[in-house]
């Protein structure tokens, strides 16, 4: 269907206005109210012990969640695309479960499982505290970020097919050689996008984390919980804006870093097939 020029202009204008109202204006408002008193006020607000502790905890959770999601996300994507086993559709539905379930429900479910009177509550008698501490926050964040790596890698695996992997196997390559030299370079873009989305969601997760966190500053308070505490409990509006700005800056830096690292790779990186093991050349019978 061919659209007329006025129609195309109207659609573009409508899309830009929509994005401006939902994204640009709120972000610009937060930035303006944050930096209106000056950089010194912003620096003083994010240098408090509570803010430093919240930043460290947020980065710690990201550092734990991202590797876990990369490992299990790639394995799950390989199982869904390459595997043929009973329950594959059920597994695919479970992967999308965090998109359908409210994070608050996730937090309540984790309390029922890992709380004092939950199924695994006996761990507290062994000195292992999960709920209202960092392990519970990590589990909640892993759950809500589970689909991102899987759903970004899965279509790439379907697109590249299995021809090169099968060729490597016939030439004597091991499973790890095939994955590291053929599959992994082919899915690097999808994996990069999945990591970026995982970092962004991990930094901004609130609903599930607040249910399994004590919220005490310096103990189990992330940056999102710090924003909530300053705005709702302490009525420190400027402190909440400053913490929110710091959260946005970290997400932006991670996105830029991922982009720079990926662009440093060759744009047309050849995919090499592992060399075959040495074999004896068959002798020809004399004619």
C-alpha positions as CSV (number, residue, x, y, z in Angstrom):
1,X,0.0,0.0,0.0
2,X,1.4,3.4,-1.1
3,X,0.8,6.3,1.2
4,X,0.5,9.9,0.1
5,X,3.0,12.4,1.3
6,X,0.7,14.2,3.7
7,X,-0.3,10.9,5.2
8,X,3.3,9.9,5.8
9,X,4.1,13.3,7.3
10,X,1.0,13.0,9.6
11,X,2.0,9.5,10.7
12,X,5.6,10.6,11.4
13,X,4.4,13.6,13.4
14,X,2.0,11.5,15.4
15,X,4.8,9.0,16.2
16,X,7.2,11.8,17.3
17,X,4.6,13.5,19.5
18,X,3.7,10.2,21.1
19,X,7.4,9.5,21.9
20,X,7.9,13.0,23.1
21,X,5.0,12.9,25.5
22,X,5.8,9.4,26.9
23,X,9.7,9.5,26.8
24,X,11.3,12.8,26.1
25,X,9.3,15.2,28.3
26,X,9.5,13.1,31.5
27,X,13.3,12.6,31.0
28,X,13.9,16.2,30.3
29,X,11.8,17.2,33.3
30,X,13.8,15.0,35.6
31,X,17.1,16.3,34.2
32,X,16.0,19.9,34.5
33,X,14.9,19.5,38.1
34,X,18.1,17.6,38.9
35,X,20.6,20.0,37.5
36,X,18.7,23.3,38.2
37,X,20.4,23.8,41.6
38,X,23.8,23.1,40.0
39,X,26.2,20.2,39.8
40,X,27.4,20.6,43.4
41,X,23.9,19.8,44.7
42,X,23.7,16.8,42.5
43,X,27.1,15.6,43.5
44,X,26.3,16.0,47.2
45,X,23.0,14.1,46.8
46,X,24.6,11.1,45.2
47,X,27.6,11.0,47.5
48,X,25.6,10.3,50.7
49,X,26.3,6.9,52.3
50,X,22.8,5.7,51.5
51,X,23.3,6.6,47.8
52,X,26.7,5.0,47.5
53,X,25.5,1.8,49.2
54,X,22.4,1.7,46.9
55,X,24.7,2.2,43.8
56,X,27.0,-0.6,44.9
57,X,24.2,-3.0,45.6
58,X,22.6,-2.3,42.2
59,X,25.8,-2.9,40.4
60,X,26.4,-6.1,42.4
61,X,23.0,-7.4,41.4
62,X,23.7,-6.6,37.8
63,X,27.1,-8.3,37.9
64,X,25.4,-11.5,39.2
65,X,22.3,-11.5,37.1
66,X,23.8,-10.8,33.7
67,X,26.3,-13.8,33.6
68,X,23.5,-16.1,34.9
69,X,21.1,-14.9,32.2
70,X,23.7,-15.1,29.5
71,X,24.6,-18.7,30.4
72,X,21.1,-20.1,31.0
73,X,19.5,-17.8,28.3
74,X,21.8,-19.2,25.6
75,X,21.4,-22.7,26.8
76,X,17.6,-22.3,26.8
77,X,17.6,-20.8,23.4
78,X,19.7,-23.6,22.0
79,X,17.3,-26.1,23.6
80,X,14.2,-24.4,22.1
81,X,15.7,-24.1,18.6
82,X,17.9,-27.1,18.2
83,X,16.2,-29.5,20.6
84,X,13.4,-31.9,19.9
85,X,12.0,-33.1,23.2
86,X,8.6,-33.4,25.0
87,X,7.6,-30.3,26.8
88,X,9.4,-27.9,24.5
89,X,6.3,-25.7,24.0
90,X,5.8,-25.7,27.8
91,X,9.3,-24.5,28.3
92,X,8.8,-21.8,25.7
93,X,5.7,-20.6,27.6
94,X,7.6,-20.6,30.9
95,X,10.2,-18.4,29.4
96,X,7.5,-15.8,28.6
97,X,5.9,-16.1,32.1
98,X,7.7,-13.0,33.5
99,X,6.0,-10.9,30.8
100,X,2.6,-12.0,31.9
101,X,3.0,-12.1,35.7
102,X,3.1,-8.9,37.7
103,X,6.4,-8.4,39.5
104,X,4.5,-8.0,42.8
105,X,3.1,-11.5,42.3
106,X,6.7,-12.7,41.7
107,X,7.8,-11.2,45.0
108,X,4.9,-12.8,46.9
109,X,5.6,-16.2,45.3
110,X,9.3,-15.9,46.3
111,X,8.3,-15.1,49.9
112,X,6.1,-18.2,50.0
113,X,8.9,-20.3,48.7
114,X,11.9,-18.9,50.5
115,X,10.4,-17.2,53.5
116,X,10.6,-18.4,57.1
117,X,7.5,-20.6,56.7
118,X,8.0,-21.4,53.0
119,X,9.0,-24.6,51.3
120,X,12.7,-23.7,51.6
121,X,12.4,-21.7,54.8
122,X,14.6,-24.3,56.7
123,X,17.6,-22.7,55.1
124,X,17.4,-19.9,57.6
125,X,18.2,-22.3,60.4
126,X,21.4,-23.1,58.5
127,X,22.3,-19.4,58.4
128,X,21.3,-18.9,54.8
129,X,18.9,-16.0,54.6
130,X,17.2,-15.4,51.2
131,X,14.2,-13.2,51.7
132,X,14.8,-9.6,52.8
133,X,18.4,-9.9,51.8
134,X,20.6,-9.8,48.7
135,X,20.0,-13.4,47.5
136,X,16.3,-12.9,47.4
137,X,16.7,-9.7,45.4
138,X,19.0,-11.5,42.9
139,X,16.5,-14.4,42.5
140,X,13.7,-11.9,41.9
141,X,15.8,-9.9,39.3
142,X,16.9,-13.1,37.5
143,X,13.2,-14.1,37.2
144,X,12.0,-10.9,35.7
145,X,14.9,-10.6,33.3
146,X,14.8,-14.3,32.2
147,X,13.2,-13.8,28.7
148,X,15.5,-11.1,27.3
149,X,18.5,-13.1,26.3
150,X,16.4,-16.1,25.2
151,X,14.1,-14.1,23.0
152,X,16.9,-12.1,21.4
153,X,19.1,-15.1,20.7
154,X,16.3,-17.5,19.6
155,X,15.4,-15.8,16.3
156,X,19.1,-15.5,15.3
157,X,19.6,-19.2,15.9
158,X,16.6,-19.9,13.6
159,X,18.0,-17.6,10.9
160,X,21.5,-19.0,10.8
161,X,20.3,-22.6,10.6
162,X,22.5,-25.7,11.3
163,X,24.4,-26.1,8.1
164,X,27.7,-24.7,9.4
165,X,27.4,-26.5,12.7
166,X,26.8,-29.8,10.9
167,X,29.8,-29.1,8.6
168,X,32.0,-28.5,11.7
169,X,30.8,-31.7,13.3
170,X,31.6,-33.8,10.2
171,X,35.1,-32.3,10.2
172,X,35.7,-33.6,13.7
173,X,35.0,-30.4,15.7
174,X,33.9,-30.9,19.3
175,X,30.7,-29.4,20.6
176,X,32.6,-26.6,22.4
177,X,34.6,-25.8,19.3
178,X,31.5,-25.6,17.2
179,X,29.8,-23.4,19.7
180,X,32.7,-21.0,20.4
181,X,33.9,-20.6,16.8
182,X,30.6,-20.8,14.8
183,X,27.5,-20.4,17.0
184,X,28.7,-17.7,19.4
185,X,30.1,-15.3,16.7
186,X,26.8,-15.7,14.8
187,X,24.6,-14.8,17.7
188,X,26.8,-12.0,19.1
189,X,24.4,-9.2,18.1
190,X,21.3,-10.9,19.5
191,X,23.3,-11.7,22.7
192,X,24.5,-8.1,23.0
193,X,20.9,-6.8,22.7
194,X,19.8,-9.3,25.3
195,X,22.6,-8.2,27.7
196,X,21.7,-4.5,27.3
197,X,18.0,-5.2,28.0
198,X,18.9,-7.3,31.0
199,X,21.1,-4.6,32.4
200,X,18.4,-2.0,31.9
201,X,15.7,-4.1,33.5
202,X,18.0,-5.2,36.4
203,X,18.8,-1.6,37.2
204,X,15.2,-0.4,37.0
205,X,13.4,-3.4,38.6
206,X,11.2,-2.3,41.5
207,X,8.0,-4.4,42.0
208,X,9.6,-7.8,42.6
209,X,12.6,-6.4,44.5
210,X,10.7,-4.3,47.0
211,X,8.7,-7.4,48.1
212,X,11.8,-9.4,48.9
213,X,14.0,-6.5,50.3
214,X,14.0,-5.0,53.8
215,X,14.6,-1.6,52.2
216,X,17.1,-0.6,54.9
217,X,19.7,1.8,53.7
218,X,23.1,0.2,53.4
219,X,21.7,-3.3,53.8
220,X,19.2,-4.1,50.9
221,X,18.3,-0.9,49.2
222,X,19.0,-0.5,45.5
223,X,18.8,2.7,43.5
224,X,15.2,2.2,42.6
225,X,14.3,1.6,46.2
226,X,16.3,4.7,47.2
227,X,14.3,6.8,44.8
228,X,11.1,5.4,46.3
229,X,12.3,6.0,49.8
230,X,13.4,9.5,49.2
231,X,10.3,10.5,47.4
232,X,7.6,8.8,49.5
233,X,9.1,8.3,52.9
234,X,11.6,11.1,53.3
235,X,9.7,13.7,51.1
236,X,13.2,14.5,49.6
237,X,12.0,15.3,46.1
238,X,15.4,16.6,44.9
239,X,17.2,13.6,46.3
240,X,14.8,11.3,44.4
241,X,15.4,13.2,41.2
242,X,19.2,13.0,41.7
243,X,19.0,9.2,42.3
244,X,16.8,8.7,39.2
245,X,19.2,10.7,37.1
246,X,22.1,8.6,38.4
247,X,20.2,5.5,37.4
248,X,19.6,6.9,33.9
249,X,23.2,7.8,33.5
250,X,24.4,4.3,34.4
251,X,21.9,2.7,31.9
252,X,23.1,5.1,29.2
253,X,26.8,4.4,29.9
254,X,26.2,0.6,29.7
255,X,24.3,1.1,26.4
256,X,27.1,3.2,24.9
257,X,29.8,0.8,26.2
258,X,28.0,-2.2,24.6
259,X,27.8,-0.3,21.3
260,X,31.4,0.8,21.2
261,X,32.7,-2.7,22.1
262,X,30.6,-4.3,19.4
263,X,31.6,-1.8,16.7
264,X,35.3,-2.5,17.4
265,X,34.8,-5.9,15.9
266,X,35.2,-6.4,12.2
267,X,32.0,-5.7,10.4
268,X,32.4,-8.7,8.2
269,X,34.0,-11.2,10.5
270,X,34.5,-14.4,8.8
271,X,33.1,-17.5,10.4
272,X,35.8,-20.2,10.3
273,X,35.2,-23.9,10.5
274,X,37.5,-25.8,12.9
275,X,40.1,-27.8,11.0
276,X,39.5,-31.5,10.7
277,X,41.8,-33.9,12.5
278,X,44.6,-35.4,10.5
279,X,43.5,-38.6,8.7
280,X,45.3,-41.0,6.5
281,X,44.8,-40.2,2.8
282,X,43.2,-43.3,1.1
283,X,45.5,-45.0,-1.4
284,X,44.3,-45.4,-4.9
285,X,44.4,-48.8,-6.4
286,X,46.4,-49.0,-9.7
287,X,44.2,-49.0,-12.7
